[in-house]
Amino acid sequence: QVQLVESGGGLVQAGGSLRLSCAASGRTFSTYTMAWFRQAPGKEREFVAAMYWSGISTYYADSVKGRFTISRDNTKNTVYLQMNSLKPEDTAVYYCAATEKRGRDSLRLGAWYDYWGQGTQVTVSS
């Protein structure tokens, strides 16, 4: 069983930055593909970013490309989401997700992931 714990959310003004962290339990963190999703009030959960387990490939939603960066530190069992140039429309609860499945075709689908964190709130004021 893998447990994921997010942190780093908060209130920030438009144009500001935040860095989210997701700490994972388990001895095989380096074999997990990790991702971030978000859900705004009244909206469906949406894909934000993913990093394949090898750490070589990253994937982003068009809405965050160029502003957000996903990274991981396998020595700390932690994945990060650096968010720059934040916009009010980035306001949401951000969730960390993990899977040990292989394959890249479904990385953007929430159903692909087996483990989820409890979420951290990000609020961007205009």
C-alpha positions in Angstrom: 0.0 0.0 0.0 1.3 3.4 -0.9 0.4 6.6 1.0 0.7 10.0 -0.6 0.7 13.2 1.4 0.5 16.6 -0.4 1.7 19.9 1.1 2.5 23.4 0.0 -0.9 24.7 -1.0 -2.1 28.1 0.0 -3.3 31.5 -1.1 -1.3 33.5 -3.6 -1.9 36.5 -5.8 -2.1 36.2 -9.6 1.4 36.1 -11.1 2.8 34.5 -8.0 4.4 31.0 -7.4 3.9 28.0 -5.2 5.6 24.7 -5.0 3.6 21.6 -4.1 5.2 18.6 -2.6 3.9 15.0 -2.4 5.7 12.6 -0.1 5.2 8.9 -0.8 5.6 5.9 1.4 7.0 2.7 0.1 10.4 1.4 -0.8 9.8 1.3 -4.6 9.0 5.0 -5.2 11.4 5.1 -8.1 9.2 2.7 -10.0 6.1 4.8 -9.7 4.8 7.0 -12.4 3.7 10.2 -10.6 1.1 12.8 -11.5 -0.7 15.8 -10.4 -4.4 16.4 -11.0 -6.7 19.2 -9.9 -10.4 19.8 -9.3 -12.0 23.2 -9.1 -15.4 23.7 -7.5 -18.2 22.4 -9.7 -15.8 21.0 -12.3 -14.4 17.6 -13.1 -11.0 16.5 -12.0 -8.4 17.3 -14.7 -4.9 16.2 -15.5 -2.1 18.7 -14.7 1.2 17.0 -15.1 2.9 13.6 -15.0 6.4 12.2 -14.8 7.1 8.7 -16.1 8.7 6.4 -13.6 12.1 6.6 -15.4 12.1 10.3 -14.8 13.0 11.1 -18.3 9.6 11.9 -19.7 7.2 14.6 -18.5 3.7 15.5 -19.7 1.7 18.6 -19.1 -1.8 19.9 -19.7 -1.9 22.6 -22.4 -3.3 25.0 -19.8 -0.2 24.8 -17.6 2.6 24.1 -20.1 5.4 26.6 -19.7 4.2 27.7 -16.3 4.3 24.5 -14.2 7.1 22.0 -13.8 6.9 18.5 -12.3 10.0 17.0 -10.8 10.9 14.2 -8.4 13.6 13.3 -5.9 13.8 9.6 -5.5 16.1 9.9 -2.5 13.3 11.7 -0.6 10.4 9.8 -2.1 8.9 13.1 -3.1 7.4 14.6 -6.3 7.1 18.3 -6.7 4.9 20.7 -8.8 6.5 24.1 -9.2 3.8 26.5 -10.3 4.7 29.9 -11.7 2.7 32.7 -13.2 -0.3 31.5 -11.4 -3.7 32.6 -12.6 -7.1 32.7 -10.9 -8.2 29.8 -13.0 -5.5 27.6 -11.4 -7.6 27.7 -8.2 -8.4 24.1 -7.3 -7.7 21.3 -4.9 -4.5 19.6 -6.2 -4.1 15.9 -5.9 -1.0 13.7 -6.2 -1.4 10.3 -7.8 0.8 7.3 -8.4 0.8 4.0 -10.3 3.2 1.2 -10.9 1.6 0.4 -14.2 3.7 0.7 -17.3 2.7 2.4 -20.5 2.2 6.1 -21.4 -1.0 6.1 -23.4 -3.2 6.6 -20.3 -1.0 8.9 -18.2 -3.5 11.7 -18.5 -6.4 9.6 -17.2 -7.3 9.6 -13.5 -8.5 6.1 -13.7 -4.9 5.0 -14.6 -3.6 5.8 -11.1 -3.9 3.4 -8.2 -3.0 5.7 -5.3 -4.1 9.2 -4.4 -3.3 11.8 -1.8 -5.9 13.8 0.2 -5.4 17.0 -1.8 -4.1 20.5 -1.0 -6.0 23.7 -1.7 -4.5 26.3 -4.0 -6.2 29.6 -4.3 -5.1 32.3 -6.6 -6.6 35.8 -6.1 -6.9 38.3 -8.9 
